[in-house]
């Protein structure tokens, strides 16, 4: 059964950062086994892993890969970096116990293709956990997102604020078990909601 809540952050001088950090922690701490990370960046999730055996990051950026290696040494979490595209993953079927997507699906030109690959490499009892930008529910706010998204995509590596990522995850055949809609109280909070969730294969 899907559980949906809506929350807002009001902690500290940078609420959006505090909210995102809490979201990352709650997503990855329960995970175990071999993990595939999409959107690992410089390794913001690594300090929150507790019981994993290995993290594999799909990353084509040399700078991010180097930062991930440094974070791996600092946190003690073993990380392998693979240069690949998320819609063409070079891994065997059912290879991972969990897939972690943090701000990766919202930047994917073809979400359906990425989600098909995630389904393929995820074990039958595995879990997809995600922290992603999402289209606002208010038609007015969604319209503003449509206007500003081309600028955001240019400045932030293809990130799109106005995609309905949750609908794409459902359409790919995943069953959502937890979904939180988060609206940090900083700047223009209702323009940039994001979602934190867990999804399983049927």
C-alpha positions as CSV (number, residue, x, y, z in Angstrom):
1,X,0.0,0.0,0.0
2,X,1.3,3.4,-0.9
3,X,1.9,5.9,1.9
4,X,2.0,9.6,0.8
5,X,2.8,12.5,3.1
6,X,3.8,16.1,2.6
7,X,6.5,17.7,4.7
8,X,8.4,21.0,4.9
9,X,11.8,21.8,6.4
10,X,12.3,24.7,8.7
11,X,15.7,23.8,10.3
12,X,18.8,26.0,10.3
13,X,20.1,28.7,8.0
14,X,19.9,26.6,4.9
15,X,16.5,24.7,5.2
16,X,16.7,23.2,1.7
17,X,20.1,21.7,2.4
18,X,19.0,20.4,5.8
19,X,15.8,18.9,4.3
20,X,17.8,17.2,1.5
21,X,20.3,15.8,3.9
22,X,17.6,14.3,6.1
23,X,16.0,12.9,3.0
24,X,19.2,11.2,1.8
25,X,19.8,9.7,5.3
26,X,16.4,8.2,5.6
27,X,16.6,6.7,2.1
28,X,20.0,5.0,2.2
29,X,20.5,4.0,5.8
30,X,18.2,0.9,5.6
31,X,19.9,-0.4,2.5
32,X,22.1,-3.5,2.4
33,X,24.0,-5.6,-0.2
34,X,25.3,-4.3,-3.5
35,X,24.0,-0.8,-4.5
36,X,23.8,1.0,-7.8
37,X,23.8,4.7,-7.6
38,X,22.6,7.1,-10.3
39,X,23.3,10.7,-9.7
40,X,26.0,10.1,-7.0
41,X,27.7,13.4,-7.7
42,X,30.6,13.9,-5.2
43,X,29.3,11.3,-2.8
44,X,26.7,13.1,-0.6
45,X,25.0,9.8,0.1
46,X,28.1,7.8,1.2
47,X,28.2,9.0,4.9
48,X,24.7,7.6,5.4
49,X,25.3,4.0,4.2
50,X,25.5,1.6,7.2
51,X,25.2,-2.0,6.0
52,X,26.2,-2.1,2.3
53,X,28.9,-4.4,0.8
54,X,29.6,-2.2,-2.2
55,X,28.3,0.8,-4.1
56,X,28.6,1.1,-7.9
57,X,28.3,4.6,-9.3
58,X,27.4,5.3,-12.9
59,X,29.3,8.5,-13.6
60,X,30.8,10.0,-16.8
61,X,32.4,13.0,-15.1
62,X,36.1,12.7,-14.2
63,X,35.8,15.4,-11.5
64,X,32.8,13.7,-9.8
65,X,34.5,10.3,-10.1
66,X,37.6,11.7,-8.3
67,X,35.5,13.2,-5.6
68,X,33.7,9.9,-5.1
69,X,36.9,8.1,-4.7
70,X,38.0,10.6,-2.0
71,X,34.6,10.3,-0.3
72,X,34.9,6.5,-0.4
73,X,38.3,6.7,1.4
74,X,36.9,9.2,4.0
75,X,33.7,7.2,4.8
76,X,35.1,3.7,4.4
77,X,32.3,2.7,1.9
78,X,33.7,0.7,-1.0
79,X,32.8,2.5,-4.3
80,X,33.4,1.5,-7.9
81,X,32.9,4.1,-10.6
82,X,31.7,3.0,-14.0
83,X,31.6,5.4,-17.0
84,X,28.2,4.6,-18.6
85,X,24.9,6.2,-19.4
86,X,21.9,5.3,-17.2
87,X,19.8,4.3,-20.1
88,X,22.4,1.7,-21.2
89,X,23.7,0.1,-18.0
90,X,26.6,-2.4,-18.6
91,X,25.5,-4.8,-15.9
92,X,23.9,-8.2,-15.8
93,X,20.2,-8.7,-15.0
94,X,19.3,-8.7,-11.4
95,X,22.7,-7.6,-10.3
96,X,21.8,-5.2,-7.5
97,X,20.0,-5.3,-4.2
98,X,19.0,-1.6,-4.5
99,X,19.2,1.2,-6.9
100,X,19.5,4.8,-5.6
101,X,18.6,7.7,-7.8
102,X,19.3,11.2,-6.4
103,X,18.5,14.0,-8.8
104,X,19.2,11.7,-11.8
105,X,15.7,10.8,-13.1
106,X,14.8,14.5,-13.2
107,X,17.8,15.1,-15.5
108,X,17.2,12.0,-17.7
109,X,16.2,12.9,-21.3
110,X,14.3,9.6,-21.5
111,X,13.0,8.6,-18.1
112,X,11.2,5.5,-19.4
113,X,14.5,4.1,-20.8
114,X,16.4,4.7,-17.6
115,X,13.6,3.0,-15.6
116,X,13.6,0.0,-17.9
117,X,17.3,-0.4,-17.2
118,X,16.7,0.0,-13.5
119,X,14.1,-2.8,-13.6
120,X,16.4,-5.0,-15.5
121,X,19.4,-4.8,-13.1
122,X,17.4,-4.8,-9.9
123,X,16.9,-8.1,-8.0
124,X,13.3,-9.3,-7.8
125,X,13.1,-8.4,-4.1
126,X,15.2,-5.3,-4.5
127,X,14.2,-1.7,-3.9
128,X,14.5,1.6,-5.9
129,X,14.9,4.6,-3.6
130,X,14.8,8.1,-5.1
131,X,15.1,11.8,-4.3
132,X,14.0,13.8,-7.3
133,X,12.6,17.1,-8.4
134,X,9.0,16.8,-9.4
135,X,6.3,18.8,-11.2
136,X,4.3,21.0,-8.8
137,X,0.7,20.0,-8.3
138,X,-0.5,23.6,-8.6
139,X,-1.2,24.5,-12.3
140,X,0.1,28.0,-11.8
141,X,3.3,26.8,-10.2
142,X,3.8,24.1,-12.8
143,X,3.4,26.8,-15.4
144,X,6.2,28.8,-13.8
145,X,8.3,25.6,-13.7
146,X,7.8,25.2,-17.5
147,X,9.1,28.7,-18.0
148,X,12.2,28.5,-15.9
149,X,13.2,24.9,-16.6
150,X,15.1,25.6,-19.8
151,X,17.4,28.0,-17.8
152,X,17.8,25.5,-15.0
153,X,18.6,22.7,-17.4
154,X,21.4,24.8,-18.9
155,X,22.8,25.8,-15.5
156,X,22.4,22.5,-13.7
157,X,23.4,19.7,-15.9
158,X,20.0,19.0,-17.6
159,X,17.9,19.1,-14.4
160,X,14.2,19.5,-15.1
161,X,11.9,20.9,-12.4
162,X,8.7,20.2,-14.4
163,X,8.7,16.4,-15.0
164,X,6.2,14.1,-13.3
165,X,8.8,11.6,-12.1
166,X,6.4,9.8,-9.8
167,X,4.1,9.1,-12.7
168,X,7.0,7.7,-14.8
169,X,8.1,5.4,-11.9
170,X,4.5,4.0,-11.7
171,X,4.3,3.7,-15.5
172,X,7.5,1.6,-15.5
173,X,5.7,-1.0,-13.4
174,X,7.0,-0.1,-9.9
175,X,4.9,-0.3,-6.8
176,X,5.4,2.7,-4.5
177,X,5.6,1.8,-0.8
178,X,6.6,5.3,0.5
179,X,6.3,8.7,-1.1
180,X,7.0,12.0,0.7
181,X,6.5,15.3,-1.1
182,X,9.0,17.8,0.4
183,X,8.9,21.6,0.1
184,X,11.9,23.2,1.8
185,X,11.1,26.7,3.2
186,X,13.8,28.6,1.4
187,X,13.8,31.0,-1.5
188,X,10.8,29.9,-3.7
189,X,9.9,26.6,-2.0
190,X,6.7,25.8,-3.8
191,X,8.5,26.2,-7.2
192,X,11.0,23.4,-6.4
193,X,9.3,20.6,-4.5
194,X,11.0,17.3,-4.6
195,X,9.9,13.7,-3.8
196,X,11.5,11.1,-1.6
197,X,10.3,7.6,-2.1
198,X,10.7,3.8,-2.1
199,X,9.5,1.5,-4.9
200,X,9.5,-2.2,-5.4
201,X,8.9,-4.5,-8.4
202,X,5.5,-6.2,-8.3
